[in-house]
Amino acid sequence: MLDSKVFKAYDVRGLYPDELDEIGAEAIGRGYVEQFEPRRMAVGRDMRLSSPAMQKAFMRGAASAGAEVLDLGLVGTEMVYFAVGSLGLEGGAMVTASHNPKEYTGMKLVRRGALPVGGESGLLDVRDRALEDRSPAGTTGKIEPYDIWPAYVDRVLSFVEVSAIKPLKVVIDAANGMGGTMLPPVLERVPVETVRCYFEPDGSFPNHEPNPLLPENREFIVRKTLEEGADLGVAFDGDADRCFFVDDTGEFVPGDFVTALFAESVLEKEPGATVIYDVRASRAVPEIIERAGGVALVNRVGHAFIKARMRKDDAAFAGEVSGHYYFRDFSQADSGVVPFLLMLELISKRGRRLSEILAPLRSRYFITGEINTPVPDVALKLQELKERYADGQVSHLDGISVDFDDWHFNVRPSNTEPLLRLNLEATSEELMEQKRDEVLGVIRS
């Protein structure tokens, strides 16, 4: 089964087996190799119940079209990116549906240099080839196992001074996803006390869905961090390429505040470096980057756009509000484990609680978080917002962004459904709430 709608803007994702099954995975593997012609590529898989069979099928298709396939086995998505970048491979695939519910399967595909394959960079060509019902011609490549673990663990640890990390108490919620497999060999080498929750990989997700962006999936990490009196709580998504933080008071740390903190850390190690952030972010991000002597560049949302911009401008680091953090020295790819280590180092070096480190940001920048609203006509509503707020400074980099002296907002359409996503910030809580309700009033009218 291969339904054409599983090919999304950034990856392949659909219901198993109704929209995508092993026959479809084999066809995608073949189509990918025919399109990009990699001689050698890496393929990994997550813990979903369908993933072992789906990975085998994809590798079979890729090998049938002539590629030599390195089978990485059960790994996190970032380990595929790392393998492609560090081994100089010409392609890679991760069989995963990331943070989606258990019924889903999917794939994240990359080219040489771990550059993502998306709707604007070849994924639709892969789709067209995969949907052709035919047998591949040419030679058959081989499939062989490859152990990427030792090199991967060394690389992520190279981002921090392990000796500077203090014996903090950390609660970790792996959500029965890949974090529980990836973290133990890293934690062996870091002097922290960990309370490990849901580390057993289980694609039926018996405890909660592996999507920490949803507040209901964060309830556990908040409660457990407070119960344990921990310095920090960390929650990972399903394929562990994103991590989310809860401070010592149990308060969730927004991704833009995390980006600002990490930017400072990166700029301490590399003065004057370029840092990229997305259009939704708090003004805290560019202001802190510039205060720390860095170059702040705003960019469209989405890993394909961020990774391309990082290469173009040789950025050392990039952060997105959604919890994706990218590092030049990690094949310009996003990682969940590197930010986890950076946060341990940051708290240790500053010698203060995370809530104290965040206090200046929380007292100055008041953000709504992302608010989604279904609308019947996306283009019409964006035009209405543009006209309503024409007295502000308007940008169309991604959706519509409008800046005023004491508040600003971004509204952008969803890639996959008729939704508008609002992110708004103001210089006081009262103004934030007032303007949030005002803009939502326009969107929902």
C-alpha angles and dihedrals in degrees: 000000000000118000111192091224092072088078103092134180094273108014148349116283135159148129116294122258100351097063102017130017139158094288088053092046091053090050091050091050090052093043092049093053093044090052101045101022098215114183092201128020140166125232126190137170140210130228099272114131091242096045102088092056093039092051092050091050094048092049091048090054093046093049092046088060091053107266124137104231126207108206107213093180120203106006142136119263093251089058089063089050090049093048093051093047100040098041094044092239122168097228149356145194135201118200102217143117090210111211096350122122120276095266092069134089130179150139139247110210129198138182131215111318090027090278109164122249108222141153091288096041108052106297093113089052089052088050093052092049093046092052092055107101103224145107118258120249127216135042127337118239124215131251118218134169118251128192108218095164104096094048092044094052091048091050098051091047090052089071093070141042098247090194090060094057113103126213095271122171110239131183112208124194109194091176090220086291134119094291089078091058098039102045105056097072089047094046091052087070099043122079098228132120109236133197100204116205127186093352093150107101107236122162092201088069094217095184107039140324114282095244112107092179088078110081093222090060090052096055092087097051091046093051094043094048090055094043091052095044086231128176091227144004121212127190124190129203123234101279091031097233088122131050130188128204135221117191128227091273092055094253118142114241112224116233094242092056089049089050090052093050093047091047088059091050093048092048092051088059096038111027115208095016124153118250125191125209133175130254093254095061130119116256084244088082102059092034093054093043091053093043088053090053098256133129112250118206124184118216146178118277117260136074095251091057095041094050093048091050092048090057094044094051099028091237117187095208142006132189134193128201088237092068100264112136120186130199129197091214090054096062089279085286134135121257136186097196098051093056090048089055093043091054091052090051094045095052091044095050095045092049093215136104116269091242089057092048089052097044095091090052095046092049094051109031119054113191133181099210116225116319117192124205127180111229130185095222116027098183093048092050093049089052090050091053091048091054094043092053099034090127090069129074103274126204129181099195091121118357107319126320121189124190128199126170096260103024142021140180144194125209117187134171122247116250093224111031140027094271136127118214117209125199115176136174135186139177094250136032092239093052091045092054093044094050093041090057091044095052092042087052089059093045094048099040 
